[in-house]
């Protein structure tokens, strides 16, 4: 994970910029010939939602082979997305600004599926927990490039770091409310609600990232199954 602002700047990578070539705002080399989008896209105005969708798809393509976000230049992103750099900079201040914008929707979707087992309250089963965790993993994988970039950028961008932590903490608060209600009803273990929920939520965050990066789908499934067991035993069986 990057730890300095340099990690957010474009690197030359394999772009082979010539000495003295113009630089983009993130430090990457630019040229008049590569600023233009593909034929047919020139001069086109995009709705914000459409622009974010095109850039999101570009990140998925560019990072599919494991390339970290810090190694991507704005030039590569815009070229792959089929938009001009001027359009990019009209919407996002820089690469960190791009991830700040994209993370809002991504983080909102990430833990939405997990709420299904929480809503079960005292009636929750181990299968409910496992199904909810599979939904979280599926959401992470669907938006994996953005989520990986969020983790990278969060190291040096407070706004992204706070948004990422906030999404996990919201999940923890939902678990804590479930625990308190279940304890009052005598259906869940009498454990410290806030502390237990925090441990479970952040354990989920770390485990989901690990499972998503695992090239062995069977091992990833076993990892997620183990998390379901830990969660279930913490809340119900003890």
N, C-alpha and C positions, 0 to 999 in steps of 0.2 A: 504494500500500500504506500502511495506517495506521501511524503511528510513535509514537503515544502511547496511554495507557490510555483516552483519550476515545473512541478509535475503537471500543472495545468496548462503550461505553454506548449504550443506546437513544437515538435522537434523536426529537424530536417528529414530524419529517417532516410528513405530511399528516394526522396523527391529530386535530389541532385540540383538544387538551386545554384545558380551561378553567383559568383562573388558580386556584391553590390546590388543584387536583385531586390525589389521592393519586398517589405515584410508585412505580413498581416498582423492584426492586433495581438495575436497569441504568440508571435515570434516565428511563425512558419513562413517560408518563402512563397511569394506570389508572382504571377505574371499576367499580362493582359490576355495571353492566349489560353490560360487555364482558368481565368475568372469566369468565363462565359459558360452557361449551362448547355446541355445538349441542344441541337437544333430543334426548334419547335417549343422550347421552354423559355427562350429569351424574351424578356420583357413581361413575363407573366406575373400577375399578382396572385398571391396565395392567401387563403384564409388561414388564420393562426393554427387552427386545428389541422388543416391539410399540411401546412408546412411542418408542424411538429411530427405528423405521421410520416412524412417523407424522410425527415432526418432520423427519426426513430428506426425506420426500416434500414436506412443507410448504416447506422451503428450496428444493427444486428448482422448485416452482411460483412462489415469490416472487422468486427470483433469475433466472428464465428470461429476463427482459427486460433483464438486465445490471445490475440493482440490486445494489449492494455490500452485503455482510453488515452493515457498520457502520450502514447506514441502516434496518435492520429493527428493529422493537421486539419485545419479548417478547410483547406483546399481539397483534401481527400474526401472529407465529409460532404462538402457541397457538390463535388463532382459526382459522387456516388448517388446523392439525393436528387441530382438533376436540377439544382437551383444555383443562382449566382451568389457569390460571396457577399455582394451588396445586399441581397435579400436576407441572407443569414444575419449580417450585422444590423440590419434594420429591425430584427426581432430579438436578437440575443447579443449581449455586450461582448461575450467571449465564450470559450468552451465551458467555463464554469457556469456562466449564465445559462447556457444551453441545458446543462444537467439540472440546474436549479429549476428550470421550467418543466422539463420532462419528468422530474422526480415526483412532482405533485400528483399526477395521475397514476404513476407507477406505484407509489407508496400507498395511495388510496385503495388500489386494487389488491395489493399484496396480502393483506390480512382480512380482506372481506370474507373470503371463504371460511376462514377459521372461526368466524363468529357463529357459524351454523351449529357447531358443537357446544359453544358457550350458551347459546340460547336454549339448549336443552335443560340447562340447570341441573337440578338434582336427578333428573331422569337420564342424564348422559350415560352412554355406554362406552366401552373401550373402542368399539367399532365407530362410534360417532367421532371420537377424538382422532382416530386414525384417518377417517375420511376427511375431516377438516384439515389435517396436516397435509394430506395429499393435495388438497386444493391450494394450499399455500405454496407447495413446491411447484405445482403446475403453473401458478401465476408468476412465480419467480422465473421459471424457465421460459415462459412465453415472452417475458420482458427482460431476459437475462443480460443483454448488453447494457441496457440502461441501469439495471440494478448493480452490475459490476462497476460501472462508471460512477454511480452514486457512492459506492463504498470507497473508491479511489479519491474522489473529489472531497468527500466528507473529511478527509485528513487535514485539509487546509482551508476549507470553506465553511465558516460557522453556520451559514444559512442552510446549507445542505446537511451538515452534521446534525443540526437541531431538528430538521425535518425528518431525517432518518430515525433519530432517537425518539422523536415524538410519535412516529408510527408504531414503534415497538412498545413505547410506554402506554399508548392508547390501548393496545392489545392487552397489556398487563392490567390496566385499569378495568377492562371488561372481565378478565378472569377474576380479579379481586371482587368485583360486584357479585359474580356468580358464586364465589366461595362464601361470601357473607350471607347471601340468601340461602344457600344450601345448608350452611351451618345452623341458621335460625330454624330451618325446616327439619333439621336432624337427618339430612340425607347426604351430607358431605362431611369429610373429616374436619375436626375443629383445629385448624392450623392458622398461623398468622397470615391473614388474607393478602395484604399488600406485599409482604416479603416473599411469600410463596409464589404469588402471581408474577413478581418481577423476575424471579429465578426461572420460572417456566417460560416466560415470554422471551427473555434473552437467550435461554437455551434453545428455544425454537429458532430464533434469528441465526444463531451460529450453526445449528444443525442443518437448517435449510440451505444455507450458503454452501456448506460442505457437501451435502447430498446433490445439489445442483451441479457442482463441479466434478462429481465423481463420474468417470467414464464407464464404470461398471453399473448398469441399471439394477442388477440384482443386489449388489452391495448397497446401493443408494436406498433401495426399498427396505433392506434390513435395518439400515440406519434410521430411517423414518419410523419403522415399526418399533424400534427400541425407544425412540422419543415418545411414541404413543403410550408405550408401557410405563415409562417414567411419569408422564403426565397423569395417566389414569391412577397409578398407585399413589401419587402425591395427593390426589383429590378424593379418592374413593376407598381404595383398599388399605393403604398404609402398611 
